[in-house]
Amino acid sequence: LEKYRALTVQSQNIVDGVLNGLLDYETKIQAVLEEEQETPPPRMIPLYATPAAAGYASPDFGTDFEYIPVEGSVPSGADFAVRVQGDSMEPFILDDSIVYVNRDPMAKGDVGIFCVDGDMFCKQYYKDETGTVYLLSLNRTRADADLVLPATSGRNLVWYGRVILEKRPR
């Protein structure tokens, strides 16, 4: 600063011009670097193409899917998504809607994605003290689509995950 003040006005104007030019150059370089800086891609989860229907679909978990980004309305904790067909889970899950699923532990009353003897289901889960599993339709006019699996039934039950809902059904 002392050296700058010792300069003539004409020399100070030259130094000012050089400084302004350098500052402008650095500002432009910084803007280009910020534009070129890659933003990380969104996290992707599989959306299974074959619906978890009321007993009529058997998706091949692991091959029958496309990846969708986790953004917007997709819950951040979702591990995968499934398209549900049928009215047995209305009004909580509408026909042809996509549900997001995680692998959090199931509790009585949670809705989950299940495979029973090769058929896929989206149902509300209960298990009683005898080990009987109840997979229930939320739409009680579709109680015909409920499944009752006594512990001694010999039926094959596989749990894929818990459906993430805004509000837990009763």
Backbone bond lengths (Angstrom), bond angles and torsions (degrees), N, CA, C in turn:
res aa  C-N    CA-C-N  psi(-1)  N-CA   C-N-CA  omega(-1)  CA-C   N-CA-C  phi
1 L - - - 1.449 - - 1.537 110.04 -
2 E 1.361 117.35 -38.80 1.461 120.82 178.55 1.523 110.59 -63.41
3 K 1.319 117.26 -41.20 1.462 121.49 179.42 1.524 110.06 -64.33
4 Y 1.346 117.43 -40.47 1.466 121.65 179.64 1.519 110.17 -61.68
5 R 1.344 116.47 -45.05 1.467 121.02 -179.39 1.535 112.18 -65.84
6 A 1.328 116.15 -25.53 1.471 119.90 -179.88 1.524 111.83 -77.61
7 L 1.326 118.31 -13.54 1.462 122.62 -179.20 1.528 110.83 -76.23
8 T 1.329 114.39 158.59 1.471 119.56 174.02 1.530 107.81 -72.22
9 V 1.302 116.31 164.48 1.467 121.92 179.68 1.529 109.44 -58.93
10 Q 1.326 116.88 -40.72 1.462 120.98 179.51 1.536 110.52 -62.34
11 S 1.320 117.59 -43.78 1.471 121.42 178.68 1.532 111.08 -67.95
12 Q 1.322 116.80 -38.27 1.476 120.22 176.77 1.531 110.07 -61.54
13 N 1.333 118.33 -38.67 1.471 121.98 178.31 1.523 110.48 -63.98
14 I 1.336 117.26 -36.93 1.468 121.18 177.98 1.534 109.40 -66.31
15 V 1.339 116.51 -46.25 1.473 120.55 178.73 1.529 110.00 -61.36
16 D 1.335 117.10 -42.97 1.472 120.82 178.04 1.525 110.79 -59.27
17 G 1.331 117.16 -42.52 1.464 121.51 179.61 1.528 111.44 -62.97
18 V 1.344 115.88 -42.76 1.474 120.12 178.83 1.531 109.71 -64.75
19 L 1.319 117.17 -46.07 1.479 120.89 179.39 1.528 111.30 -60.33
20 N 1.325 117.08 -45.92 1.469 120.63 179.21 1.526 111.18 -61.65
21 G 1.342 115.49 -41.30 1.462 119.54 177.81 1.523 111.86 -62.95
22 L 1.341 116.98 -43.93 1.472 121.08 178.66 1.534 111.50 -64.40
23 L 1.336 117.02 -42.42 1.471 120.50 178.95 1.530 110.99 -63.70
24 D 1.324 116.89 -42.25 1.459 121.51 177.92 1.532 110.43 -62.13
25 Y 1.348 115.54 -44.39 1.464 121.22 179.20 1.528 110.31 -60.48
26 E 1.322 118.07 -47.59 1.472 121.67 -178.80 1.531 111.72 -65.36
27 T 1.326 117.38 -36.58 1.461 120.97 177.26 1.524 110.51 -63.17
28 K 1.348 116.63 -43.41 1.463 120.43 178.80 1.530 111.31 -66.31
29 I 1.318 117.29 -41.67 1.475 121.07 178.33 1.528 109.77 -61.84
30 Q 1.312 117.72 -43.22 1.472 121.56 179.59 1.520 110.66 -62.98
31 A 1.329 117.92 -40.75 1.471 121.62 178.98 1.528 110.23 -63.34
32 V 1.337 117.02 -42.40 1.466 120.51 178.71 1.520 110.49 -64.55
33 L 1.331 117.65 -43.18 1.463 121.20 178.88 1.529 111.84 -61.74
34 E 1.325 116.64 -40.20 1.461 120.54 178.78 1.520 111.10 -66.75
35 E 1.339 117.87 -38.46 1.469 121.24 177.33 1.520 111.48 -65.57
36 E 1.342 115.44 -39.83 1.459 120.04 -176.95 1.528 112.51 -76.56
37 Q 1.315 115.80 -19.34 1.456 119.36 -178.13 1.521 108.84 -63.79
38 E 1.323 115.85 122.97 1.466 120.38 -176.70 1.512 110.32 -75.78
39 T 1.335 115.27 136.87 1.444 120.18 171.74 1.527 107.12 -88.13
40 P 1.313 117.66 140.55 1.461 118.85 -178.12 1.531 110.42 -62.77
41 P 1.314 117.00 142.67 1.468 119.11 179.04 1.523 110.32 -66.85
42 P 1.338 117.31 152.67 1.470 119.07 179.46 1.525 110.20 -66.79
43 R 1.316 115.48 153.35 1.461 120.68 174.85 1.520 107.69 -65.30
44 M 1.317 116.79 138.90 1.463 122.19 -177.58 1.532 108.95 -113.10
45 I 1.345 115.39 142.96 1.464 120.68 174.38 1.522 108.24 -129.13
46 P 1.328 117.06 154.48 1.461 118.59 177.77 1.526 111.88 -76.72
47 L 1.333 115.25 139.08 1.466 122.97 169.49 1.518 105.08 -110.59
48 Y 1.327 115.95 112.20 1.457 120.44 -177.06 1.521 110.10 -74.27
49 A 1.328 115.48 131.16 1.464 122.40 -173.27 1.518 112.47 -74.03
50 T 1.297 117.64 -35.45 1.455 120.87 -178.53 1.520 108.30 -85.78
51 P 1.307 117.62 127.66 1.471 119.88 -173.89 1.527 113.28 -71.06
52 A 1.318 113.31 151.12 1.460 119.58 169.02 1.525 104.34 -87.25
53 A 1.307 115.87 94.82 1.460 120.72 -173.69 1.519 109.90 -100.86
54 A 1.301 115.50 -175.86 1.460 120.55 -179.04 1.528 109.74 -78.10
55 G 1.308 115.51 58.98 1.449 120.03 173.91 1.507 115.80 93.28
56 Y 1.313 118.71 9.53 1.459 120.16 -173.26 1.519 114.12 -113.87
57 A 1.313 118.97 -0.04 1.456 120.06 -175.55 1.512 110.43 -127.29
58 S 1.297 116.27 144.32 1.463 121.41 178.24 1.522 109.26 -132.08
59 P 1.350 117.74 80.51 1.454 118.72 -178.83 1.520 111.24 -69.24
60 D 1.300 115.35 153.25 1.441 122.04 175.83 1.518 106.69 -92.89
61 F 1.342 117.54 89.80 1.461 121.02 -177.96 1.516 108.55 -61.25
62 G 1.311 115.55 115.29 1.446 121.54 179.59 1.520 112.41 122.79
63 T 1.342 118.78 -20.14 1.466 119.59 179.52 1.517 112.68 -131.23
64 D 1.301 119.12 -26.13 1.463 123.98 -172.13 1.531 110.52 -94.12
65 F 1.380 117.04 63.21 1.456 118.64 -174.90 1.521 111.47 -154.70
66 E 1.346 114.03 168.85 1.461 122.51 168.56 1.527 106.08 -130.74
67 Y 1.323 116.57 155.86 1.459 119.66 178.95 1.526 110.19 -89.30
68 I 1.345 115.49 138.80 1.457 121.75 175.53 1.528 108.19 -125.11
69 P 1.341 118.04 148.46 1.471 119.77 179.86 1.525 111.58 -76.06
70 V 1.318 115.67 145.98 1.462 121.63 174.60 1.523 106.29 -87.96
71 E 1.324 115.11 97.33 1.460 121.59 179.40 1.523 108.33 -156.95
72 G 1.301 115.81 168.18 1.465 120.03 177.06 1.519 112.43 61.94
73 S 1.326 116.33 -119.76 1.464 121.45 -174.26 1.529 113.35 -84.02
74 V 1.330 118.13 -2.01 1.463 120.50 -179.75 1.527 108.85 -77.11
75 P 1.340 117.66 123.39 1.477 119.40 178.88 1.527 110.59 -60.09
76 S 1.324 116.42 138.50 1.467 120.30 -176.61 1.523 112.29 -63.13
77 G 1.324 118.36 -24.58 1.459 121.51 -178.75 1.518 114.58 -87.06
78 A 1.320 117.43 4.79 1.471 120.62 -177.08 1.527 110.77 -70.29
79 D 1.341 115.99 134.39 1.465 122.15 175.87 1.522 111.43 -97.54
80 F 1.330 117.04 -30.47 1.457 121.86 175.76 1.515 108.82 -161.51
81 A 1.337 115.79 171.50 1.465 121.58 -179.49 1.526 108.50 -130.02
82 V 1.331 115.43 152.20 1.459 122.52 179.83 1.519 108.31 -138.80
83 R 1.318 116.41 137.84 1.460 120.73 173.90 1.537 107.48 -87.46
84 V 1.320 116.21 129.31 1.465 122.00 -177.27 1.521 109.39 -105.67
85 Q 1.323 116.17 133.10 1.458 121.10 176.36 1.519 109.36 -114.95
86 G 1.308 115.50 146.63 1.451 121.40 178.06 1.512 111.58 106.62
87 D 1.325 115.42 167.69 1.461 121.10 -175.63 1.522 113.39 -107.26
88 S 1.328 118.12 9.40 1.465 119.48 -173.90 1.527 113.63 -70.86
89 M 1.338 118.33 -14.08 1.463 120.18 -179.79 1.529 112.71 -110.82
90 E 1.338 116.76 7.12 1.462 120.07 178.04 1.522 109.77 -70.09
91 P 1.310 119.97 148.65 1.466 128.39 8.04 1.538 113.60 -90.50
92 F 1.328 118.20 0.20 1.464 119.89 -177.30 1.526 112.68 -73.05
93 I 1.327 116.73 -39.50 1.461 121.86 179.55 1.523 107.08 -128.57
94 L 1.317 115.95 114.26 1.458 120.98 -176.19 1.523 111.21 -83.04
95 D 1.314 115.45 156.42 1.458 122.39 176.97 1.528 110.21 -54.64
96 D 1.306 117.02 134.19 1.466 125.82 176.94 1.530 113.16 68.40
97 S 1.330 117.13 20.03 1.469 119.10 177.62 1.525 110.06 -91.77
98 I 1.312 114.77 162.85 1.454 121.36 177.83 1.519 107.70 -100.96
99 V 1.335 116.26 130.46 1.458 120.79 174.29 1.520 108.44 -110.64
100 Y 1.321 115.02 148.22 1.459 121.85 179.34 1.518 108.11 -105.81
101 V 1.325 114.88 136.98 1.456 120.87 -169.12 1.522 109.62 -127.29
102 N 1.344 115.50 140.10 1.462 120.21 172.32 1.526 108.65 -122.33
103 R 1.297 116.13 -179.17 1.462 119.82 -178.31 1.528 111.24 -111.02
104 D 1.345 115.97 28.10 1.455 119.68 174.62 1.521 108.51 -65.06
105 P 1.321 117.36 152.65 1.470 119.38 179.71 1.532 112.01 -58.60
106 M 1.325 115.16 144.31 1.463 120.97 177.77 1.529 109.31 -82.13
107 A 1.312 115.12 142.64 1.462 122.31 173.08 1.523 107.24 -123.94
108 K 1.313 115.98 159.06 1.464 119.94 177.51 1.524 109.07 -53.79
109 G 1.331 115.97 130.00 1.452 121.57 178.51 1.517 114.41 95.67
110 D 1.342 117.61 -11.58 1.465 119.83 176.49 1.523 109.91 -71.83
111 V 1.323 115.90 157.26 1.461 122.38 174.42 1.521 106.88 -100.57
112 G 1.313 116.11 135.36 1.455 119.70 -178.43 1.518 112.38 -138.24
113 I 1.336 113.75 173.31 1.459 122.06 173.78 1.528 106.41 -106.31
114 F 1.320 115.42 124.00 1.461 121.85 -174.71 1.521 110.71 -129.35
115 C 1.305 115.22 154.23 1.456 121.90 171.37 1.528 106.14 -120.69
116 V 1.321 116.45 122.15 1.459 121.96 178.72 1.518 107.64 -119.85
117 D 1.325 115.20 114.17 1.468 121.46 179.69 1.535 111.80 51.14
118 G 1.347 116.84 38.26 1.457 121.27 176.35 1.510 115.68 91.96
119 D 1.328 118.82 -7.92 1.467 122.00 178.91 1.526 109.71 -103.89
120 M 1.333 116.31 140.05 1.463 121.75 -177.42 1.523 111.17 -91.95
121 F 1.338 114.13 142.63 1.456 121.25 179.94 1.521 110.38 -139.39
122 C 1.312 115.56 144.51 1.457 123.36 166.88 1.520 104.29 -112.76
123 K 1.334 116.59 111.23 1.472 120.77 -172.81 1.525 110.91 -146.77
124 Q 1.341 114.45 161.20 1.451 121.10 172.74 1.527 107.92 -81.90
125 Y 1.322 115.99 137.81 1.470 123.03 -171.18 1.526 112.43 -105.53
126 Y 1.325 114.51 133.85 1.471 122.38 169.00 1.521 107.97 -140.56
127 K 1.322 116.15 147.44 1.460 121.37 174.12 1.520 106.82 -138.25
128 D 1.335 116.10 126.55 1.465 118.59 -177.68 1.530 110.95 -92.81
129 E 1.322 115.47 179.96 1.472 121.35 -175.53 1.522 113.40 -67.31
130 T 1.335 118.28 -17.30 1.476 120.87 177.91 1.528 111.75 -87.97
131 G 1.351 116.51 -5.08 1.458 120.11 -178.95 1.512 113.63 93.95
132 T 1.341 116.97 1.15 1.456 120.33 177.43 1.527 109.38 -72.12
133 V 1.321 115.97 130.44 1.469 122.06 178.69 1.519 108.58 -102.15
134 Y 1.328 115.49 132.10 1.457 122.74 177.19 1.523 107.79 -112.82
135 L 1.308 116.96 123.14 1.456 122.99 174.17 1.520 106.43 -111.58
136 L 1.328 115.44 107.92 1.463 120.71 -167.30 1.520 112.89 -112.41
137 S 1.325 115.07 145.82 1.455 122.67 172.51 1.520 108.00 -78.77
138 L 1.320 117.71 136.84 1.466 120.54 176.11 1.520 110.80 -74.22
139 N 1.309 116.49 -29.82 1.455 122.47 176.05 1.535 106.30 -81.69
140 R 1.326 116.97 100.26 1.470 120.42 -172.65 1.531 112.55 -68.79
141 T 1.333 117.99 -13.73 1.462 117.98 172.61 1.529 109.94 -72.71
142 R 1.331 117.15 -9.93 1.458 122.75 177.43 1.527 110.77 -111.29
143 A 1.333 116.43 33.66 1.466 120.65 177.31 1.523 111.31 -59.25
144 D 1.331 117.20 -18.97 1.462 120.91 177.05 1.529 112.01 -64.01
145 A 1.343 117.14 -17.66 1.462 121.08 179.83 1.531 112.47 -94.99
146 D 1.344 117.32 2.90 1.469 120.92 176.30 1.530 110.15 -66.64
147 L 1.313 115.30 153.40 1.467 121.29 174.41 1.514 108.62 -125.09
148 V 1.322 116.87 134.61 1.461 122.85 174.72 1.517 105.98 -119.67
149 L 1.334 115.94 121.36 1.457 121.73 -175.31 1.529 109.98 -121.64
150 P 1.346 117.42 91.43 1.463 119.06 176.20 1.533 110.49 -60.80
151 A 1.320 116.47 150.62 1.461 121.10 -177.86 1.527 111.39 -57.05
152 T 1.309 117.05 -28.10 1.475 120.97 -177.58 1.523 112.90 -96.54
153 S 1.333 117.32 11.86 1.465 119.92 -174.86 1.526 113.12 -70.70
154 G 1.324 117.13 -24.59 1.454 120.00 -177.54 1.522 113.37 78.11
155 R 1.317 116.99 3.41 1.468 120.21 179.92 1.523 109.65 -78.89
156 N 1.325 115.42 150.49 1.453 121.65 -177.26 1.525 109.68 -93.53
157 L 1.336 117.26 115.63 1.461 123.56 -179.41 1.526 108.66 -116.38
158 V 1.342 115.97 124.34 1.468 121.65 176.01 1.516 107.44 -123.34
159 W 1.315 116.12 131.40 1.459 122.51 177.97 1.516 108.25 -99.72
160 Y 1.350 117.91 128.24 1.461 122.00 179.67 1.516 112.72 -99.20
161 G 1.334 118.13 -30.38 1.456 119.21 179.49 1.511 112.21 167.33
162 R 1.332 113.14 172.21 1.468 122.13 -178.83 1.521 108.90 -99.07
163 V 1.332 116.30 129.63 1.462 122.18 178.46 1.530 108.37 -73.09
164 I 1.328 115.73 131.80 1.466 121.34 178.95 1.525 107.57 -85.96
165 L 1.323 116.03 114.44 1.464 121.98 179.28 1.519 109.56 -117.43
166 E 1.329 116.57 150.39 1.457 120.83 177.46 1.519 110.95 -64.43
167 K 1.318 115.72 -36.63 1.467 121.69 -175.69 1.526 107.89 -135.60
168 R 1.307 117.41 134.00 1.459 120.99 179.70 1.526 109.92 -74.96
169 P 1.337 116.71 126.69 1.479 119.54 178.41 1.518 110.51 -68.68
170 R 1.304 116.69 157.03 1.480 121.07 177.80 1.487 111.27 -85.06
